């Protein structure tokens, strides 16, 4: 196979939110960019999201997450800049809107991504779809100088001043999930694009990078289980997620609460993967049904009865008029139904009389679960993107095992590790802000 040799200012590996934003930003500043994507279309997991948001300040985030505060600072330092860039492009479709424990904007993600691709090509660059990166090119001094790529059966040697890894994490690789998170994580549903299987992280490791510690975290949501659906339709990602879990009670198979549910559905998903069989029983009452299930959880979200939808798709769940009626069904589903009901009763007592004694505690909501009827649904965690990735600094430079930057190598989005841990403050914000920081490091502001 003959080798074609090309030169670009910037090589971006991965055409999701981080890669496209970085490439588009650099192209605006005059860089010739080659963007390589192994899928047949651009977008990654980011194309399925609808809100650009984060928390208002670092202190709020520290209440939800224990990732690296120096890396999280990048999000706060660049979020306003990123939002203004998108506003100028007319991609923000709402005013400031409350989202989870922060605020943000309804966002035309795919419109922004397509505009970035157009900008790259208009500036003399190229977007290569269906292309595979074989390896990074590293010189004798450890500098990354580009990569060898296969596109349409042709081997291409690309030389570039900078290379950015932005392939979206490793959530699509069951083996890596088992190795890096927990054996239960191998079989949990993938609530994401099917291509983010750790390619960028592997390339970074081969070039001398290292994992950012033992980060077991991931972003995901609780979904009903079992189901008759497949997860290859992105329209199901939101529809089947159980956002009301922030206010509900979550039990393991032994019938015990094991996490502070009010820390967020995404955190409960993370914690459930470590429980036996990664299965939980989610229980809520009519108040939660009325105030949280049958209300839009974010602007313009579709409102549906989530238990009805789940049952239509083969889930195990029930609506009962009295808590005692929950014992037998829960037991038949493999839970200790007697203990579940006993613990709900005890929770209600403590919530009324001494909420400070609740174990696990409830940080943000501790009303008793006492308005019938009651709803119960068997759930499991579904994974969207991983928090463990390459060790980077707050300039988005990939670091070697000695903590020194690898010359020429950057990472953004979920390929950059330990920005979040068990918490979460916006995946699109993470991708956008680290893309901007990486391009500033490379000199393309």
N, C-alpha and C positions, 0 to 999 in steps of 0.2 A: 504494500500500500504506500503510494507516494504521500509525502507530507506537505501540506500547504502551510506557508508561514505568513502570519499576519501580525500587525502591530496596532494596539489601541492604547489610549491613555488609561482606561479603566476597564477591568473585567469584572462583571457581576455574575455570580452563580446563584440563580434562583429568581424567578419572576413573580414573586408575591408582593405584598405590601412594602416590605423593607427593600427588596432588590429594585423594584420599579421606582420607588421614591428616590432611592439613591441615584440610580441611573438617570432619571429625569432631571434631578437637581444638578448633577454634574454636567449633563448635556446642555442645560440652560446656561451654565458657566463656561461653555465652550469645549468641553471634553468630548473626545470620540470614545464612545462606550460600546462594548460588546456585552450583551446580556444573554446568558445561556440558561435555557430552561428545558428540563428533560420531558415535561409534559407537552402535549400538543397545543396547549393554549396557555395564556398568561392568567394570573389571578391568585393561585395558591389558596390557602385557607382564608386569607383576608377578604377575598371577594364575597364570602358568605356572611360577613359581618355588616352591620348597618349603622353603628355609632362609633364615632371617634370621641373617646372620653378618658379622663383620668381623675384622680383625687385632687383636691385643691392645694394641698401642701404636704411636705414630707411627714409631718407629725400625724396626719390622718392615716397615711399609708403605714406608718409604723404600728398603728393600732390594728392593722389587718394582715400584715405580712412581715416576715423576718428575712427577706433577701438582703443583698448588699446595699447599704444606704448610699455609698459613693456612686454606684452604678445607677441607682434609682434617681439620683440627683440629675442625671442626664435627661430623664423624662421631664422633670420640672423645668430645667433650664431651656429646653427646646420646644416644649408643647405649644407655647404661644406663637413662636415663630412658625411652627408647622401648621397650626390652625390658620394663621394669616395667609400663608402660602396657598392653602386649600380654599380659603375664602376668596382670594383674588381669582382663582380658577373657577369660582362659582360651584364648588363641589360640596360645600356645607349647605344643607337643605333645611335647617331649622335655626332658631335662636338657641341660646344656652338652655340646656335641658337636664334635669336631674337624671342620673344614670347610676344605679346601684348606690355606692357610698361616695359618689363623686358627681361630676357634671361633664357635659360634652355636647355634641352636635350630631344630628342625623346626617349621614355622610354618603354621598354617591361614590362608593369605593371603586367600583368597576370603571366609572367615568374617569376618575383620577388615574387609575392604572393604565387605561387605554391612552390617555393624554401623555403620560410619561413615556410609553412605548413610542408614540408618534414623535415626541420631542427627541428621543434618542436617535431615531432614524433620520429625522430632519437635520440633525447636527452631524451627519456623516457616520453614525454608528449603525449597529445591526442588532436585531432581536432574533436569536436562533432558537427555534422551538423544536422539540423532539431531539435535542442534542444531549450527549452524554460527556461529562468531564471524566477523563480517565485518571488524571493525576495533576497535581500542581508542579510547576517547574521551580525548583529551588537551586540557587547557585551555590558555589563552594563556601560562601560566607553565611549561608542560611537565609538569604533574601529570596522572597517569593517573587518571581519575575513573570508569572502568567500560568498557563495550563495547556495541557494537551487534551483536545476535544475531538469527539467523533460526531460528525453531522452528515446525515444521509450517506453513511458508509465511508466518508472521507475523513482522514486524520488531519487535524488542523493544529498547528503549534502557534499559540497566541502569546505574544509578548506584551506585557503591560506594566505601567508604573505601579499600579495598585490593583489588588484583587480583593473583592468583597464577597464573603460567604454569607448567603442569605437564603438558605434552602428550607427554613421553617421548622427546624427541630427534628425529633426522631420518633414522633408518635405513631407513625405508620409501620414501624418495625416491631413486631411482637417480641422478638428475641431481645432487642435492646430494652424494651419496656420491662421485660422480665428481669434482665440483668441490672438495670439502673434504678428501677422503682421497687418492684416486688413481684414474686411469681404470679400473684393474682392479676397483675396488670397485663399479663400476656393475652388474656382472653376478653378484656373489656372492650366494649364497642368503640369504634373510631368515629368520632364526631368531627371530621376534618377532611381535608383533601387526602387522597391515597398515595401521594408522591413524597411526602415529607418523612423519609425513613432514615435520616441521619447522614445523608451524603456529605453535606457541608462540614459536619462535625468530623467525619472520617477523614476528609481532605485536610482539615486543620490539624488533626492528630498526626497524620503522615508528614506534615510539614514542620513538626516539632512542637505543636500546641499540646495542651493538656485539658482534661476535664476540670470544670470549675467546682471542685469538691464533690461531695456525695449529696447532691441535691436530688431529693426524691419527689420533688413537687411537679405538678402539672396543672394546667387549666382545663376544666371540663365542667360537666353538669350531671346531676342525677337524672336518669331516664328510667322509664318503667322496664320491668323484667319479669318473665321472659316476654318476647314479642315475636310476631310473625313478620316483622318488617326487616328490610335490609337497610344498611346505612349508607348506600351509595347515592341517595337523593338528598341534596343539601336542604331541601325544603323541610325535611323532618328534623333538622338540627335544633331549631327553635321550638317547633310544634310539640315535640315529645319530651322536652326538658321540663323538670318539675321546679320551677322558680319559687313556688310557695314554700319550699323547704326551709327558707330563712326563718319562717314563723312557726313551722311545724315541729314535731318531735320525730327523731330518727333513732331506730333501734337496730341492734345487730341480732344475729340468730338466737343468741342467749336471752334476748329480751331486754338488753341494757342500752341506755344512752351511752355514747362514747365520745361525743364531740359537742362543742358549743355551736348549735345549728345557726345561731344568729350571726356568726362570723361570715356566713355566705354559703350559698349553694355550691359554689366552686370549691370552697374549702371542705365542705362536707363530702363532696365527691372525692377529693384527695384523701381524706381520712378513711373513707369507707373501703378503699382498695386494700387497706391493711387488716380489715376484719375478716373472719372466716368466710370463705367463698365470695367475698366482696359483694355481699347482698345485705340490703337493709329493708326495714319496714318503716315507711313514712306515714305518719298519722296526723291528721288535722281535723278541725271542727268546722261548724257552719260559719262561724265568724271569719275564719281564714278563707273559707270557700267564697264567701260574699265579698270580703274586702281585698283579697289578694289573688285568688284564682280567677274570679269573674271580673277582674279589672285589668286593664292593660298595664303590664309591668314596665314598659317603656313606651315612649311616644309612638302611636300608630300600630302597636303590636296587636295581632289578632287575639280576640278573647274567645276561649273555648273552655268547656268543662274538661279539665285535664284527666279526671278519672274516667269519664265516658270515652274520651279518645283512646286512653290506654286500654280499656276493656275491649273496645272495638278491634284492637290490634293484638289481642291474645294475652294481655297482661293479667297478673293476679292482683285483684283488688276488690274492695267492697265498700258499700255505704251502709251504716247500721244506725239504729236509733238509740242504742244503749251500748256503753263500752263493753259490758259483759258479753254482748253478741259478737265481739271481735275475737274472743279467745279461741274458739274452735277453728274458724277460717285461718287465723294466723298460725295455729299449730299445724294445720294441714299443709301450709306452705313452707314448713320447715323452721318456724320460729317458736319460741317458748311463749305461747299465747297467754298463759296464766301470768307469767312474769311481766309481759308487756303491759297488760291491763293494770297489774299491781303497781308498776312503776309510773304509769300515767296518773293513777290515783294519788300516789305519793308526790309526784311532781306538782299536781294541782294544789295539794295541801301546802307544800313549801312555797309555791309561787304566791299564795295568798298571805301566808303567815311569816315566812322568813326566806325571801328569795336569795339572800346572801349565802344560804346554806346549800343551794342547788349545786349538784355535782353530776356531770360537768356544769359549769356556770352558764348563765345566759347573759351575754354582755349588753344586748340592745333591745331585747323584748322578753318579758317573762310573764305575760298574762297566762292564766290557767286555761287549759284546753277543756272547756266545760259547757260549750253551747252545742247541743245536739242538732242534727245528726252528726255522726263522725265518719270520716273517710280514711281508708287505709290502702296503701299501694306498695307492692314489692318493687324496689328500685335497685339499680346498680350504677356505678360511675361510668360515664363515657368521656373519652379523652379528646381534647381539641389541640392543644400544643403543650410541649414539655418545657420545664423551667431549667432543667440541667442541660448545659451545653459547654462550649469552649470558654476557658478562662480569658476574660478580656479586661482592659482597663477602661477608665471613663473617657477615653478618646476613641473607643471602639477598636483598639488595636488588639489582635490576638497575642497572648503571652505564652512564652515557653515555660518549661518546668522550673526555671530559675526566676520567674516573674518578670522577665524582660520581653519587650515587644519583638515580635518576629517582623523584620523589615518587609514592607510591602503587603502585609496581610491584615485585613479588617474583617469584622463580623458584625452583623446587625440582626434584629429580630430574634427569633427563638434559637438561632445558632449561637447566640451570645448567652452564656450561662450565668445563673445565680442572681439575675436581676430581681426576679420574684422567687419565692419558695413555695409555701403552701397558700399564700394569698394571691392577690391579683389586682391590678389597677389599669387595665386596658391593654389588650393585645395590639390593636391598631396604633395606639399611642406609643407602645414599646417599639414597634417596627418603624414608625415614622421618625421618632426622635433619634433613635440610634442610627438610622439612615442619614439624617441631617448631620449628626455628630461625626459620623465616618467621613462624609464628604468634606466637612470642615477640616478634619485631620489631613485629608488628602489635598486640600488647597482649593476645593471647588465649593465656595460658599453660595 
